[in-house]
C-alpha cells in the first residue's frame, strides 16, 4: 500500500507555484500533484493548496491571531523579537520569515527539530485540533499545538504551515485555477466543477466528487443546507439610464439598505446565518435567528437579505452601527438593546427540497413573499419608466437607504457571478473598496493612535496589493481607537511611526478623482480620499483592482477631453 503523502511534497508544490507565471503550467503542476495522491488525501490537499485551513461551511474557526503565530515562531526558532523583525524586513512575509529563521537555527544546531515526517493527513488533523481548542486558556492551548506542529516541520513546511494558519497563502493560485486543475486531474468538465463549487462552496469536496464520481456526480451536485452559497453580485452603474439599457427597458428596482448582506439557512428549528464572506455569524444575530424561527413558513429554506441597524423609529442607521454587533459576540445581550437590527429579505434559493436558483427572479420573489410571514421584504417596484425609476431612487435616498439594486426580471440566480443581470446604483458612485497595508501614528491628541492609513488595491496580474493612496479622514475617534487595536494585532513590523500590517482590514473609500502617481507602484493615487466605512463583510481578495482603477482613470480622462 502506498504510504501517506508528506506535507513536504505539498510545500514544494506551493514553492513552485510562487515562481510560475504561465496559467497552463500552474494548472498542470497542481493537476499532476492531485493525480498522485491517495483518494482520502485529495479533499484536504485541495484546501491546503489554496490556503484554506477549514472549509467555509465548517462551524469551527481557527481564531489564531498573528501575535499568537509570531510567539510560536519565536519559541520554536529561539529568535528574539528583533531577529524576527529583521527576518520579516528581509522577506516581507511571515511564512518566509519563519523558513529563514528555521534555516538559521538549523545551521547553528546542525540538525532538524524532529525526524518524524509530517503528512497531509496529520497536518489536517492538527489544524482541526487547533480549531477545537476553545474555552478558558484557549489561546495558550492553540499556541502549544502550533508549536508542536512547527517542531515537526522542516523550514519549507513551516513556511506553508504559517501561511495556511495565517490565511496568507498568496502564491497566485486562485480558486478559479484550482477548478481548472481539478477538471484536468480527473478528466471532468470544468463548467461542472465551477458550478458545483458555486453551489457548495468547498473545492475540497468538489474534488472528492470529481475523483470518485466523475461528470455524473458533479452534475448531480445540489445546494446543501448549511453550506453557504456564493452570493450573486451586482455591477455598479452611474445612473438609471444605464439600468434600462442593460435590462431592455424594464427592471425590478429595490431599495438597497446600508446593511450587511446575510444568507440564512433553516432546517426545522436549526437556523444559521452566514455573512457575505460565507462566515458563520449566527451568534452575533440571535434576534434574526428568532425572527426566522417564528416567521419563515418552511421546514427547509435558504433565503437572502440584509441585516440593518435601525433607530427607535425603525429608520436605517449607518453600516458602522451594525458592525458593532458583529464584533461583540461576548457582549451580545447589551448590544442587542443598543443596536436593534431589522431583517429585510430579497431572495430565496432553496425551499423544502427544491433548488430555486434556476427560476426567474420574479418567480423566486413570489415564492419568498408566500413564506416570509411578518419578515419585511425589501421595498420593490417594477417599472419601464425612467422618470419613475429616478423618483424611486430619490425616495430611497431620502428614506436613509444607500441606493437601488436593479434586477433583470427573468434573471436566474448565478452564485458568485458579477454581471449586468443585477446592477447597483448608489448615492456616492465614486467609492472603492481597498485594504489597509500600513498605518502611521497621528499627531496631537491622536499621537497614540494609528490614524493615517495606506490603502491598496489588488493587481490581478501579480496578485499583490499595491498602494493607491493614504487617508486619515472619515472615522470617529472611537473607531480610530478600535482600528489601532485591530491593526496592532496584525502588525508585521514598525519603522519610525509607520506600522506595516497584514492586508486584512477593508475600507470603503470615497474620492473626487484618480490621478497618475510617480510615487506609488500602482501608478495611481486617489485625490481627496475619505473613508466611508469599514467593510467587515469583505475579504482582502474582494477589494477593487488596480485594473479597475485604471479604467476609472481612463473614463475620467475621456470626460475631461470631451469638456
N, C-alpha and C positions, 0 to 999 in steps of 0.2 A: 504493500500500500504506500502511495506517495505521502511523504511527510508534509506537515503543515508549512505553508509559505511564510518565510521570515519577513518581518516588518522591514528589515534592511532592504529587501528587494523592492518593496513599495516606495521606500525613501529614495532609492537610486532612480526609480522611475520618475518621481517628482523632481529630482535634481535635473534629469534630462529634459523634463518639460519646461523648466525655468529658462533653458538656453536654446529652446527650439522655437522657431517663428512660423514655420510652414504649417498651415491648418491641417493639411493632409498628413504630414509627418506626425503631428501631435495626436491626431485621431488614431493613426496606425500604431503608434507606440503603446497607447492605452489598450487598444483592441487586442494586440498581441499579448499584453500582460494579462488581460482578463481571461483569455483562452487557456492560459497555463495554470490558472487557479483551480483548486478543488471546488466543487459546486457549493459547499457550505461557506466558502470564503468570499464568494462574489459579492453578496449583498453588502457586507461590511467594507470590503475593499473599495467598492464604488463610492461609498460615502466618504471614506477617509481620503481618497484621491482628490475629491472636490472640496475637502476641508470640513465636512460635517461630522461633528462628534456624535450626534444623535439625530435621528430623523425629525422633521418638523412636527410631526403629529405626536411624538413621544412626550407625555406629560412631565417626564423627568428633565431637569435642566442642570447644566454643569455648575453654574454660579461660581465660576473661578475668575477672580479679578486679576489684573496684571500685577498688582502688588504681591499677591499670593504666588504667582508664577515666578516672579523675579526673586522672591525669598527662597523658593525651592531651588532655582538655578544656582543662586549663591551658595546654598547649603551643599549641594552636590559637587560643585566645582571648587569650592573653597575661595571663590572670588570675593573681594571686598566690593562695596557699592561703587567705589571709584573705578575699580577694574572693570566692573560690569558696564559702567557708562562709557569707558574708553573703548570697550569691545563694540558697544552699540554705535558709537560715533564712527568706528571703522567700517561697520557692516550696514548700519541703517535699518536693522531688522532684528527683532528679539530672538527669533529662531536661529538665524545665522550667528548672532552673538553667542548663543548657547553652544553651538558647534565649535566656534573659535575658542571659547573658554575651556571646553572639554578637551580639545586637542592640546591646548597649552598645558592642562593638568596632566594629560597622559604622557606628554614629553618629560614632565618632571618625575612622574612615577614609573614610567616605562611599562605600564600595564593597563588593561581595561578594568573597569569597576566590577564587571561580572562576566563570566564566561557563558552564562545561560542565555541562549538566543531568544529574542522577542519574536513572536509570530503575530500575524494579522489577527488571529483569533484571541490571543491573550491580551493584546492591546485593546481590542474591543471590550473585553470583559473588565479590564482595568478602568476604562472610561466610564462604563456603566456603574462600577463601584464608586467612582468619584461623584457621579451624579446622585447616587443613592445615599451618600453621606450627608444626612440632614440632621436638624435638631441642634441641641446645645453643643458648642465647640465644633461645629461642622467645618469651620474654616481650618482649624487645626487638623482635623481628620483628612480633609481634602489635600492639604499641603503634604501630609505624610504619605498619602497614596501617590501623589505626583512625584515626590522624592523617590519612593520605591520604584516607580516606573522608570524614572530617569537613571537610576542606579544600574538598571539592566541594559540601558541603551548605549549604543555606540554614538560618537559625536554626530554623525549624519542622521541617525534615527532620532536623537534628541532634538535636532533642528526641526524635524517634521512633527514630532510629538508636541512641541511647544506651539507650532503653527496651528495644529488642529485644536489644541486646548484653548488657545487664544483667539480662535476664529479668524486667523490672519494668513490663510494659505497663499493667496495672491501669486500663483505661478502662471496665471494666464489660461488655465484650463477650466473653462466655464461649464455650466450645466448643459448649454447647447452643444458644446464639443463632446461632453460625456454621452449625450443622447446619440450622437453620430458614432461614437466608439462602441456603444452597446449594440447598435444596429450592425456595425461592421463585424464585431467579435462573434455575434451569434447568428449572423445571416438573416436578419429580420428587417422589416420595413421601418425606415427611420421615422416616417409620419406616424406610425402606430406607437413607436417608442415615445415620441414627443407628446402625443395625445394622452397616453397612459400617465406620463409624468405630470401633465397639467391637471389630470383628474385626481391623482392620489398623492401628489407632492412628495414622492420618495423614489429617487432614481435607483437606490439600492434594491428596493422591492421590484421595481420595473425590470432591472437587470436579471433578477432571480426568475421572474416570469418569462422573460425572453429566452433565457438559458433552458429552462425546463419545459416550456410550453410553446415557444415559438410564436409565429404570427397569430395562430389561432388563439393562444392565451392572451396575447396583447389586445387582440380585437374584442375580447370579452371583458376587458377591464372596465369597471364601472366605478362611480363615486362610492367611496367607503365612508360611512359615518365616523366622525371624529378624526378623519384625515382631512385637514383643511385643503380647500381647492384654491389654486392660484387665482386671484381676482382678475376679472376683466377690467381693462384700463381705458381711460378716456384721453383723447388727444386735445391739447389746448387750441382754442380759436380766439380771434381778436374781437369778433362782433357777430351779431345774429345773422348777417348776410351769409357768412361762411357756413353757418349751420344749414341753411336752406339749400345752398349749393351742394353740400355734401349729401343731404338727405332727400334730394329730388323734390324739394318744395314743400315737404311736410315732415314734422318732427314731434316727438313726445318730449316735452320740457318738464324738468323737475327742479325744485329748489335744491341748491347744494349747501348743506349745513357746514359750518366751520367746526367739524367734529372729527371723531376717529372712526374710520370705517371698520366695521366688525362683521364677522361671519359666525353665525350661531348654528350649532348642531344640537338637535334634540332627539332623544330616543327614550320614550316613556318619561320617567321623572329625571332622567340624566340630561343635563344641559351643560354644554361647554362653549365658551366664547373665544374666538381667535381674532387676533389683530390683522391689519393689512399685511404685516410681515409674517403671518401664519404662526405667531407665538401665542401660547395659551394665556389669556388674560382673565380667565373666569373668576379668580379670587378677588380681582380688583373691582368687579362689577356684579356683586351679589343682588343688587336691586334689578338689574337687567335679567339675571337668571330667574328671579322670582316672577317678574313680569311675563317672561316667556312661558314658564311653567303654568301660570294661571290663565294665559290667554291663547297661546298658539294651539289651534284646534287640529292637531295632528299627532299621531303617535311617533312618527319619524319625519324629520324635516331638516333641511339646511336652508336657512334664509340669510339675507344680507341686508345690512342697514348702516346707519350712522348713530353712534353714541354721542350725545350733545350735552354739554354743560348748560344749564338754564338758570335764570334768576327766579325770584319768588313769583313773578307773573308768567313764568314759562317761556320767556324770551331767550333766544340763544345768547350765550356768553362766549368770549374768545376761547380758542382752542387750548391756550395755556392753562385755563382753569381745569379743563378735563384732564390734562396730563398730570395734575396733582393726584388724581385718582389712580392712575396707572403706576405712579412712583411710590405710593404709600400703602402697600398691602398690610403692613403691620398696624397702621392707624386707620383702617378702613371704616370702623364704626364712627369715628369723628368726622372723617372726610365725607361720609355718606350724607351727613347733615350739612356740612359746609359747602359741598359741591353736588347738589342734586343733578341727576343725569336723566335725560329723556332719550328714548329709543325711537327712531324713525326708520321703518323698513322700506326697501325699494326693489328687492328681487328675491326670487326663490329658485333654487337649483335642484332640489330633491324633495319628494313628498311621498311618504308611505310606500317605499319600494320603487317608485318611478323616478327615473332621471329626467330632469326637465330642461337641461341646457340646450337641447336641440329644438325646443319650441320657440316660436317667435316671441319677442319681448312682450307684446300686448297680451299674449295668451298667458305668459308667466305672471304678469302683473295682475291679471284677472284671478288666477288661482291664489295668488298671495292675498288679495283682498277678501277672498272667501274664507281664509283660515286665520286671519290676523287678530280676530277678536277686538279688544279695546286698544291694541297696539297701533299707534299712529303710522300712517304711510306718508312718505314724502309728498308734499303738495305737487300736483301734476296738472298739466294742460296739454292737449293735443291740438296743434294748430298748423295752418299753412299760410298764416297771415304774418308778415314781418312786423307790422306795427303792433299787433297783439303780443308777439314774442318779445319785442323791446319793452313793452309795458310790463309784461310778466317778469322780465329781468330786473327792471327798476323796482318793482314791488318786492322782489326777493331781497334786494339790497336794503331797501327801506325797512324791511322786517328783521334785519340783522343777519341775513344769510350771506354766504360768500359769493354766490352767483348761481349759475344754472348748470345742470347736466342735460344734454340733449341726446336722445336715444332714437335711432332709426327704428320705427315701429315694428318692423319684421326681423330685426336683428336677433341672431342666436347668441347665446352666452358663450363666448370664446375665452376660456380660462387663460390668464397670463398674457393675453394679446392686447396690445395698444393699437387702435386703429380709428377710422372715421365713423364706425358704427355708433360709438359713444364719443361725444365731444363735451368739453367743459369751457364755460365762459365765466371768467372771474372778474371781480371788482378791479383788481390790480393785475393786468396781464403780464407786466414786466417783472416777474419773480423767477428765481432759480432755486433749486434745492442743492445745497453744497455741503461738504463735510469739513469739519474743523480739523486741521492737521497740526496747528500750533497756536499758541496764545502768548500775549505779553501781559505782564502785570501793569496795572494802571498807575495813575499818579494822584496826588492829593489824598482825599479820603478813600480812593479806590486802590491805594498802593499795595494792599494785601490781597487784592482780588485779580484773578485772570479775567480781564475785561476787554482786551483787544484781540480779535480772533482772525487767524489766517484761514481763508476759505478756499476750498479746492474742488475742482470738477474732475471727473474721470476721463482719461484719454482712452478711447476704445482701441486704439492701435497698440498701446503699450500696457494697458490695464493698470496704469499708475495714476495717482491723484496729483494734479497739477494746480498750483495756486493761481487764482484769478482775482484776488483782492483781499483787502483787510477791512474789518468793520468793528465798530465799538458802540454803535447806537441801536436802540430799539428794545433793549431789555431793561427791566426794573432792577433795582439793587438786590432785591430778594432773589431774583432769578440768576443774577450775576454771581451771587454767593453760592447758589446751588451749582452753577456751571463750574465755579472754581473747585468745588469738592469733586465733581464728576471728572473733570479734566485731570486733577491730581491722581485720581485712581487709575487713569490710563496713561500716565506720564511715562515717556520713554527717556528723555534727557532734558537737561536745562543748560543754557548758555546765557549768562547775564540774566536779564529779565524775561527772556524768551524760553518758553517750555514747549518742547516737541511732544506730541501725543499720538497715540494710536488713532487712525481715522475711524471714529466710531459715532460721534455726535453730528447729526444732520440738522442744518438750519435752513429755513426758507428765507430768502434774501431778496428785497426789492432794490431796484436801481433805476437810474434815469437813462443810462445808455452804456454801451460797451465800447471800450477804446482799445487800440493797439497798445501793447506794452513791451518795451525792451527789457523790463526788469524781470518779469515772470516767464518761466519756461513755456507756459501755455501760449504765450504771445498775446494774451488779452488781459484787460483789467476792467472791473466794474466801476462806474462813476457814481458817486454819492450812494454807496451801498448802505442799506438799513435792514436790520434783522426784523422779520415779520413774526416769526415764531420758531420754536424748537420742534422738529419733526421726529418725535419719538416713534412714530408709526412707520418710518422709512429706514431702511438699512443703507450703509455706505455705498453698496453696489447699485442702489437705486438713484443715486444723485444724478444731476444733469451732466452731460458730457461736454468735453472741450469742442467736439464736433458740432453740437447743437449751439454752443456759444458762437462758434464761427458763422453758423447760418444766420443767427440773430444779427451779428455784426454786418454781414453782407446785406441783409434786408434793410438795416438802418442806412447803410451806405447808398443803396438804391433810392430810398426815400429822400435822403439829403440831396442826391444828384438831381432827382426829379424836381425838387423845390428850387 
